[in-house]
Amino acid sequence: MRYLRLLTAFTAAGLWQGLRAQLDGAQPYLVDGSSTNLATRQFQTIQDAFNALEANGVNGSNGPVIIRVVAGYDPNVEPNHLRLGGYNCTNGPCAVQVYIDIPVVLSKSPTTAQRFLLRLGGSPTHDLQNFALYGRGNLRLVENTNSATQSAVIGISPRAGRTLSRIHIDSVVIDGVNRTQTYAGVYVGDTVTLGNAIPTNSTVQQVQITNCQITGARHGIYMRGAPNGQVLAPVVSRCTIGIPEPVPNTPNTDASFGAGSGGGAAGGIYFFVTTGGAIEQNVIRNALQNGAPGAPGFAGIISDEATGLTIERNYVYNIRYTGTSGYGATGIRVTAPSSGSANVIVRNNFISRIGGDGDNNSLTSLHWMVSGIAVHAMAANSNVGVQILHNSIHLFNDDSSSLGPDDLTTPPAGSTNSVVTGIALSSNVTGGVTISGNLIQNTHRRTASNARAFGIVINATSLAGSTINYNAYHINATVAGGNFIGR
């Protein structure tokens, strides 16, 4: 009897250790709708797999942990909010790769308490590292309703003092409720007040967002760091932000991106106080906003005090302010810090049909005027460190809010001081700019008495240590105030 009691105790202990065994890369785990059983490497839901990672940790000695979502999986069984906070790592690098092998639509409703459909990070005890979600074009994440004031479809944010590193989201279709309620399709920042920086003494590094399609959010992708909470080397590549075509005569298309009728700043891709990284080979398209854009404006791509960033080979088109209050839109907007070099390169991008009724009431903020590429600095800076190289900028067409996207017949009046320019430098940019090898075409039309068209607008009285050379201009706009290569 004593032997049986000892054997039973040892057996139970062995089973418990088996249940608590770290996940490993010996064989794939399957999310197939079966009852969760680690011994058979099966999970009923994706959240069950995430729970096992958090509870048991990862042993990386046999390579990456592979989790495959396969036939039998039922997304309706998932909770309203998916979360992976972090996991203990033994024998690193402890990579985890989730593959979606079947068509899956996860349609959920965020709340004020749970702002994200998928939250990565947030563990108070463990970091999250080497995690990849490969949607393979099969995964669609949808916010179907929204009771939260602001939400995001995917939220990537650590607790204070924690690190998230090498997070990769690939080939996922992301649909927000609309651009009024959904703050971002993919969001890196504070979880309490969306738009603020990640928590103090935390780090998010080497996040990659690739091959994703994003609609129905104010910002397609938004990342914000701070000096005491760093976002390092983020990459957004080959993503499509915005709808295929705007609806004719409906300038406020909530299915795209932008701030809508409520106004405010908005960008298809928005990097704020990030370090390093790249925005490359993306398509940002078809966003119309009739609410007044606040600084830093309404743009396809915004680099706001980011440093060491490369913006290249993107296609930005049909980004327009459609109101009548004298505001513009921008293809690519770069704001340098108040001092020191931003070290930002903008090269080989194609920018087309950026519009608004435009104005020139502010030489500092630039968001009053229409521009293909705009450069600003937080204070007068003679070494902004921005290179604008080999971009093609084609500004054309009318931009009246009463017209559909294909109506080329009637030019808008524009505001009295309407300005449309290929490249704009604010009055705070006093040096450290290279503008070389760009093709700038401006054929906008305006009927206001002082409406003007430019190739390049320089608002500072001097531009020390700068090079402007080898650019080609075709300025042939129908405007009353005249066409100018530069000012």
C-alpha positions in Angstrom: 0.0 0.0 0.0 2.8 2.4 0.9 4.4 1.5 -2.5 1.2 2.3 -4.3 0.9 5.6 -2.5 4.5 6.6 -3.4 3.9 5.5 -7.0 0.7 7.5 -7.2 2.5 10.5 -5.8 5.4 10.2 -8.2 3.0 9.8 -11.2 0.9 12.8 -10.2 4.1 14.9 -9.8 5.2 13.7 -13.2 1.9 14.7 -14.8 2.1 18.1 -13.2 5.7 18.6 -14.5 4.4 17.6 -17.9 1.6 20.1 -17.8 4.1 22.8 -16.7 6.8 21.8 -19.3 8.2 24.6 -21.4 7.0 24.7 -25.0 9.7 23.7 -27.4 10.5 23.4 -31.1 10.6 19.6 -31.4 7.3 19.5 -33.4 4.7 22.1 -34.3 1.8 22.8 -32.0 -1.7 22.8 -33.6 -4.6 25.1 -32.9 -7.3 22.8 -34.3 -10.3 23.3 -32.0 -9.5 20.1 -30.0 -9.3 20.3 -26.2 -6.1 21.9 -25.1 -3.5 19.2 -24.4 0.2 19.9 -24.2 1.1 16.2 -24.3 -0.5 15.9 -27.8 0.6 19.5 -28.7 -2.9 20.7 -29.4 -4.8 23.9 -28.4 -8.4 24.7 -28.8 -7.8 28.5 -29.3 -5.0 30.9 -30.1 -5.5 32.4 -26.6 -5.0 28.9 -25.1 -1.6 28.8 -26.9 -0.7 32.2 -25.6 -1.7 31.2 -22.0 0.6 28.2 -22.2 3.5 30.3 -23.4 3.0 32.7 -20.5 2.5 30.0 -17.9 5.2 27.5 -19.0 7.7 29.6 -20.9 9.9 28.5 -23.9 12.9 26.3 -24.3 14.7 27.3 -27.4 17.2 24.4 -27.6 15.3 22.8 -30.5 14.7 25.9 -32.5 11.6 28.1 -32.7 8.3 27.1 -31.2 5.9 26.8 -34.2 2.2 27.2 -33.6 -0.1 26.5 -36.6 -3.8 27.4 -36.9 -5.4 24.6 -38.9 -8.7 23.1 -39.9 -11.1 22.6 -37.0 -10.2 25.9 -35.4 -13.3 28.1 -34.5 -12.5 31.8 -34.1 -15.9 32.3 -32.4 -14.6 30.5 -29.4 -11.9 33.0 -28.8 -12.3 35.6 -26.1 -13.1 39.2 -27.0 -9.5 40.3 -26.4 -6.4 38.2 -27.3 -3.3 38.9 -25.3 0.3 37.6 -25.1 2.2 39.4 -22.3 5.6 37.7 -22.4 7.2 34.4 -21.4 10.2 33.0 -19.6 13.1 32.0 -21.9 15.5 29.1 -21.4 18.3 28.4 -24.0 17.5 31.4 -26.1 16.7 33.0 -28.5 13.3 31.4 -27.7 11.6 32.3 -31.0 7.8 31.8 -31.3 6.2 31.7 -34.8 2.4 31.6 -35.3 1.2 30.6 -38.8 -2.4 31.0 -39.9 -2.8 28.2 -42.4 -6.6 28.6 -43.0 -8.9 31.6 -43.7 -9.7 33.2 -40.3 -11.7 36.2 -39.5 -11.4 37.4 -35.9 -14.2 39.9 -35.5 -14.3 41.4 -31.9 -15.5 44.5 -30.0 -13.0 46.5 -28.0 -14.0 48.1 -24.7 -12.6 50.8 -22.5 -11.0 48.1 -20.3 -9.7 46.2 -23.3 -8.7 48.6 -26.0 -7.0 46.2 -28.4 -8.2 43.2 -30.3 -4.7 41.8 -30.0 -2.3 43.0 -27.3 1.4 42.1 -27.3 3.3 42.9 -24.2 2.0 44.0 -20.8 3.5 41.3 -18.6 4.9 42.8 -15.3 7.4 40.0 -15.0 8.6 38.9 -18.4 9.7 40.5 -21.7 8.3 39.5 -25.0 11.0 38.6 -27.6 11.3 37.0 -31.0 7.6 36.7 -31.6 6.2 36.5 -35.1 2.6 36.3 -36.4 2.4 35.2 -40.0 -1.1 35.8 -41.3 -0.2 34.5 -44.7 -3.0 36.5 -46.2 -5.5 34.3 -44.3 -5.9 36.3 -41.1 -8.3 39.3 -40.9 -8.6 41.2 -37.7 -11.9 43.2 -37.5 -13.2 45.6 -34.9 -16.9 45.2 -35.6 -18.2 47.7 -32.9 -16.4 49.8 -30.4 -17.5 50.9 -26.9 -14.1 52.4 -26.1 -13.3 56.1 -26.6 -10.3 55.1 -28.6 -8.9 51.7 -29.6 -6.4 50.0 -31.8 -6.7 46.7 -33.6 -3.1 45.5 -32.7 -1.5 47.1 -29.6 2.2 46.6 -28.9 3.2 48.1 -25.5 5.3 47.0 -22.6 4.9 47.7 -18.9 7.3 50.2 -17.4 10.8 48.8 -17.2 10.1 45.9 -19.6 11.4 45.2 -23.2 9.6 44.0 -26.3 12.1 43.0 -29.0 12.0 41.6 -32.5 8.2 41.5 -32.9 7.1 40.7 -36.5 3.5 41.1 -37.9 3.2 39.9 -41.5 0.4 39.6 -44.1 -2.5 40.4 -41.8 -5.6 42.3 -43.0 -6.6 44.9 -40.3 -9.9 46.7 -40.3 -10.8 49.2 -37.7 -14.4 50.3 -36.9 -13.9 53.7 -38.5 -11.3 56.5 -38.3 -13.2 58.3 -35.6 -13.2 55.4 -33.1 -10.2 53.4 -34.0 -7.0 55.3 -33.3 -4.6 53.0 -35.2 -4.6 49.8 -37.0 -1.2 48.9 -35.5 -0.2 50.9 -32.4 3.0 51.3 -30.3 2.6 53.6 -27.4 0.9 54.1 -24.0 -2.2 51.9 -23.3 -4.0 54.4 -21.0 -4.0 57.5 -23.2 -3.6 56.5 -26.9 -1.2 58.7 -28.7 1.2 59.1 -25.7 4.6 57.5 -25.5 5.4 54.0 -24.2 5.9 53.8 -20.5 9.0 55.2 -18.7 12.2 53.0 -18.8 10.6 50.6 -21.3 11.9 49.7 -24.7 10.3 48.5 -27.9 12.9 47.5 -30.5 13.0 46.0 -34.0 9.3 45.8 -34.5 8.5 44.9 -38.1 5.1 45.4 -39.8 5.2 43.9 -43.3 2.7 43.1 -46.1 -0.3 44.2 -44.1 -3.5 45.9 -45.4 -5.0 48.5 -43.0 -8.3 50.5 -43.3 -10.7 52.2 -41.0 -8.4 54.0 -38.5 -7.2 57.5 -37.9 -3.6 56.4 -38.3 -2.8 53.2 -40.2 0.3 52.6 -38.2 1.3 54.8 -35.2 4.5 54.4 -33.1 5.6 56.8 -30.4 8.6 56.7 -28.1 10.3 59.2 -25.8 13.8 59.8 -24.4 12.9 57.7 -21.4 10.8 55.1 -23.2 12.5 54.2 -26.5 11.2 52.8 -29.8 14.2 51.6 -31.7 14.7 50.5 -35.3 11.0 50.0 -36.3 10.3 48.9 -39.9 7.1 49.2 -41.9 7.5 47.6 -45.3 5.2 46.7 -48.2 2.0 47.6 -46.4 -1.1 49.1 -48.0 -2.8 51.9 -46.0 -6.2 53.2 -47.1 -9.0 52.0 -49.3 -8.7 51.0 -53.0 -10.8 54.0 -54.3 -12.7 56.8 -52.5 -16.4 56.8 -52.9 -17.4 59.6 -55.3 -18.9 62.7 -53.7 -18.2 61.3 -50.2 -15.0 63.1 -49.1 -15.3 61.9 -45.5 -14.6 58.2 -46.2 -14.4 56.7 -42.7 -13.2 53.4 -44.2 -9.8 54.9 -45.1 -7.6 56.9 -42.7 -7.4 60.5 -41.4 -9.1 62.5 -38.7 -12.4 62.9 -40.6 -14.8 65.8 -39.9 -13.5 66.1 -36.4 -10.2 67.4 -37.6 -6.7 67.0 -36.1 -3.4 65.5 -37.2 -3.4 62.2 -38.9 -1.1 60.0 -41.0 -1.1 56.8 -42.9 2.2 55.9 -41.2 3.2 58.1 -38.2 6.6 57.7 -36.4 6.9 60.0 -33.3 10.3 60.2 -31.5 11.5 56.9 -32.8 15.2 56.1 -33.4 16.5 54.4 -36.5 14.4 52.1 -38.8 12.7 52.5 -42.1 9.4 53.2 -43.9 9.8 51.5 -47.3 7.8 50.2 -50.3 4.4 51.0 -48.9 1.3 52.3 -50.6 -0.6 55.0 -48.8 -3.7 56.1 -50.7 -7.1 57.6 -51.0 -7.7 59.5 -47.7 -9.9 62.6 -47.7 -10.4 64.8 -44.7 -12.7 67.8 -44.4 -11.9 68.6 -40.7 -9.2 71.1 -40.1 -5.8 69.3 -39.7 -3.8 70.5 -36.7 0.0 70.3 -36.5 1.8 68.3 -37.8 -1.0 68.1 -40.3 -2.7 65.5 -42.5 -0.2 63.4 -44.5 0.5 60.1 -46.0 3.7 59.6 -43.9 4.7 61.6 -40.8 8.2 61.6 -39.2 7.8 63.7 -36.1 11.1 64.2 -34.3 12.2 60.7 -35.4 15.9 60.3 -35.9 18.0 58.0 -38.2 14.9 57.2 -40.3 14.9 56.2 -44.0 11.7 56.8 -46.0 12.1 55.3 -49.4 10.3 53.8 -52.4 6.8 54.5 -51.1 3.8 55.5 -53.3 1.7 58.1 -51.7 -1.4 59.3 -53.6 -4.7 61.1 -53.3 -4.3 62.6 -49.8 -6.6 65.6 -49.7 -8.0 68.1 -47.3 -11.5 68.6 -48.7 -12.8 71.5 -46.5 -12.9 75.1 -47.4 -11.1 76.7 -44.5 -7.7 77.2 -46.0 -5.8 74.1 -45.0 -3.6 71.7 -47.0 -2.3 68.1 -47.0 1.2 66.7 -47.4 2.6 63.6 -49.0 5.5 63.1 -46.6 6.0 65.4 -43.6 9.3 65.5 -41.6 9.7 67.4 -38.4 13.2 67.6 -37.0 14.1 68.2 -33.4 14.7 71.7 -32.0 18.5 71.1 -32.2 20.8 68.6 -33.7 20.5 66.5 -36.9 17.4 64.4 -37.5 19.4 62.3 -40.0 16.3 61.5 -42.0 16.6 60.4 -45.7 13.6 60.8 -48.0 14.4 59.2 -51.3 12.9 57.5 -54.4 9.3 58.1 -53.4 6.4 58.7 -55.8 3.9 61.3 -54.5 0.8 62.2 -56.5 -2.4 64.2 -56.1 -1.9 65.9 -52.7 -4.6 68.5 -52.3 -6.5 71.1 -50.3 -7.8 74.6 -50.7 -4.5 75.7 -49.1 -3.2 78.8 -47.4 0.0 80.5 -46.4 -1.0 82.0 -43.1 1.7 80.1 -41.2 5.3 79.9 -42.4 6.3 77.7 -39.4 3.8 74.8 -39.2 3.3 74.3 -43.0 0.0 72.4 -42.6 -1.8 75.4 -44.1 -0.3 74.8 -47.5 -0.4 71.9 -50.0 2.9 70.2 -50.4 4.4 67.0 -51.7 7.2 66.9 -49.1 7.4 69.3 -46.1 10.2 69.8 -43.6 9.8 71.5 -40.3 11.8 71.8 -37.1 10.6 72.3 -33.5 12.7 75.5 -33.2 15.1 77.3 -35.4 17.6 74.7 -36.4 20.6 75.3 -38.8 21.5 71.5 -38.9 18.2 69.7 -39.4 19.9 66.8 -41.3 17.3 66.0 -43.8 18.1 64.7 -47.3 15.4 64.8 -50.1 16.7 62.7 -53.0 15.3 61.5 -56.3 11.6 61.7 -55.5 8.9 62.2 -58.1 6.2 64.7 -57.1 3.2 65.3 -59.3 0.6 67.8 -57.9 -2.4 68.1 -60.1 -6.2 68.2 -60.3 -8.8 70.2 -58.4 -9.6 69.6 -54.7 -13.1 71.0 -54.1 -15.0 69.2 -51.4 -18.1 69.3 -53.5 -16.5 67.2 -56.3 -16.0 63.5 -56.7 -12.5 62.0 -57.1 -12.7 61.9 -60.9 -14.2 65.3 -61.6 -11.5 67.4 -63.4 -13.8 70.1 -64.8 -14.1 72.9 -62.3 -11.2 74.2 -60.3 -11.9 75.4 -56.7 -11.3 79.0 -55.7 -8.8 78.1 -53.0 -8.3 80.6 -50.1 -7.0 84.1 -50.9 -3.4 83.2 -50.2 -3.6 79.6 -51.6 -0.2 78.0 -52.0 0.7 74.6 -53.6 4.3 73.5 -53.7 6.3 70.4 -54.5 8.6 70.8 -51.5 8.2 73.2 -48.5 10.7 74.2 -45.8 9.4 76.0 -42.7 10.9 79.2 -41.3 12.5 77.1 -38.5 14.6 75.2 -41.1 17.6 77.4 -41.4 20.2 74.9 -42.7 21.3 71.3 -43.1 19.1 70.3 -46.0 20.0 68.5 -49.2 17.4 68.6 -52.0 18.8 66.8 -55.1 17.7 64.9 -58.1 13.9 65.4 -57.6 11.3 65.7 -60.3 8.6 68.2 -59.4 5.5 68.8 -61.5 2.8 71.2 -60.3 -0.3 71.7 -62.5 -2.8 72.5 -59.8 -5.7 74.9 -60.6 -6.9 77.8 -58.4 -9.1 80.8 -59.2 -8.4 82.9 -56.1 -6.8 86.2 -56.8 -3.4 85.5 -55.1 -3.2 81.7 -55.5 0.3 80.7 -56.4 2.1 77.5 -57.4 5.8 76.7 -56.6 8.4 74.0 -57.1 10.1 74.7 -53.7 9.1 77.1 -51.0 11.9 78.2 -48.5 10.5 80.2 -45.7 13.7 81.0 -43.8 15.8 84.0 -44.8 19.0 81.9 -45.0 19.7 78.2 -45.5 23.2 77.5 -44.2 25.1 74.3 -45.1 22.5 73.2 -47.6 22.5 71.9 -51.2 19.7 72.4 -53.7 20.8 71.0 -57.1 19.9 68.8 -60.1 16.2 69.0 -59.6 13.8 69.2 -62.6 10.7 71.4 -62.5 7.5 71.7 -64.5 5.3 74.4 -62.9 2.3 75.0 -65.1 -0.6 75.5 -62.8 -3.7 77.5 -63.6 -3.5 80.1 -60.9 -4.1 83.8 -60.8 -1.0 84.6 -58.6 1.6 83.0 -60.9 3.9 80.0 -61.2 7.3 80.0 -59.6 10.2 77.5 -59.4 11.0 78.7 -55.9 10.7 81.2 -53.2 
